Amino acid sequence: MQTLETARTKLDKRGFLDLEVDPTLDLYEEINKLKKEKNAVILAHYYQDSDIQDIADYIGDSLGLAQQAASTSADLIVFAGVHFMAETAKMLNPGKKVILPDLKAGCSLAESCPAPLFAKFKEKYPDHVVVSYINCTADLKVLTDICCTSTNAKYIIDSIPADKPIIFAPDKNLGAYLNKVTGRNMLLWDGACMVHEIFSKEKIVKIKERHPNALLIAHPECEAHILEIADHIGSTTSLLKYTLKSPATEFIVATEAGIIHQMQKASPNKTFIAAPPENNCACNECPHMRLNTLEKLYLCMKYELPEILLSDEVIEKGRVCIDRMMEISAKAGL
């Protein structure tokens, strides 16, 4: 029989609960039972596998997930996403238990900006305001003045006086896009998302030749040469809303392919084509996001492990930039 002690032992060796799941179990039914028993809420990002999206209580982008995490009345927050998202939920709910199906579900963008290196970089520019994309570690948030998401980033930048210099971290592509749309000249940290840097302009152009009426929609984490040919640029929520409102019936989607599940559900009569990567791998799927599975979700809810743990100091200092972001977003009506 698998006990909590067994689960802890297994977790010591792996970033997830390496336990067997009875193949005859209806995992959807079992997960729904656990939600009721534990007063749990499942928050899932658009980039999760479709089966996880379908069992979640809320599906959204980084801003929406942060807002849901801040307002939930649940006792247990189950975060079906990546590590920094679960950390954000813990900062916003320090008294609640936050669990993540796989602790190794990291983020290439967050990992591209180690806090100790950034701290040394920041010391060179003491007069700069630090704005960090929410896709960063808790330790980096401690070094940040205001956080942002792709949904509210322009509002955040515009809220800072024009004569105040800004460091933007960690995404250089989003930062360059924001410089363009805001007219600022922010100092950019050299970080990027592995998924959004892999799209092939040449292959997208070939798809456009075969589908001349298809619109290219892209996330601002994409490289400039992709954004230059995009018909719409926006956060995952913005991309989803655009496909709903647009009279077009075909879309080439330049972001993580998980969002297509929601697009197809919302517009079943429209066609969605995942923008192809430079090579022939499934690089438009985030390998970190895909570490979470329905089986791991069930096990983490059953044993309430792995748990996200942060020091009181990191929670106190790190959530300041998140609170500032939420305040500005609320004023902007986001």
C-alpha positions, 0 to 999 in steps of 0.5 A: 500500500502506498503511504504518505511516507512512501510518497515522500521517499519517492519525491526525494529521488524525483521532482514528482511522485514516482508512484504507480497509478491504478490503470482502471481508475477514472482519473477525472472522477478521482480528481473531482472527488479530491477537489471536493474533499480537500477544498482544492482549486486547479489553476492551469495555464493555456500551455498545459496538455488538453486533458489537464485543461479540461479538468481545471477550474480556471484556465488562463495566462499569467495575469489571469492565473495570478488574479485567480490565485490572489482571490481564491478561497480554496484551501489547496492550490494545485498549479498545473503550470511551471515552477515560477507560476506556483511560486507566484501563487505561494507569494500571494497566498503564504498561508495556503498550501500550493502544490505542483505536479512536477517540481522540474516543470521549470522555464527556460526564460526564468532560468536564463536570468539567475538572480545572483548574476542579475543582482550584479548587473542591477548594481551598475544601474542604481537609478533604474527601475527594474521591471521583470516579466512574471516569467521569472524566479521568486528570487528575481522578483525580490530584486524587481520593482514592478512585475508585468505580464504580456497582457499588462506590460505596456500599461506597466511601462507607461505608468513609469515617468518618461524620464525614469530609466528602466531595466527590463528582464528577463525577456529581450524579445518582449522587451524589444517589442515594448520599446517599439510600442512605448517609445522607451529605450529600456535596458534589456537583459539577454534572456529568451523563451526556447519555444518562442525563439524557434519559429521559422519565418520561411516555413510560416511564409510557405504556409501563408502561400498555401493558405492565403487567407490565414492570419498569423497571430503571435506572442510578443515573446517571439523574435522580431522577424516573426512579429514583423509579419504578424497580423496580431500580436498579443498575450495568449488570452489576447490571441484567443479573443482575437480568433473569436472576434475575427471574421477570418477562418484560418489562423497560424498560431505562433506561440506554444501549441497548447493554446490551440485546444482552447481556440478549437473549443471556442471556434470549432468551425475555424482552422488553427495551424501551429507555426512550425519550428526551424527543425522537425521536432515538436519544439512549439510545445514547451517541454517543461509545461508538458512534464505535468500529466493527468497521473501526476496531477492526481498523485500530487492532489492525493498526497499534497506533494510536491509542495512549493515552499518559500522563505518568509523573506522571499515571500515578503520582498518578492510579492511587492512587485506583484502587488504593484502590478496588480494595482496598476492592472486594476486601474487599467481595468485589466 
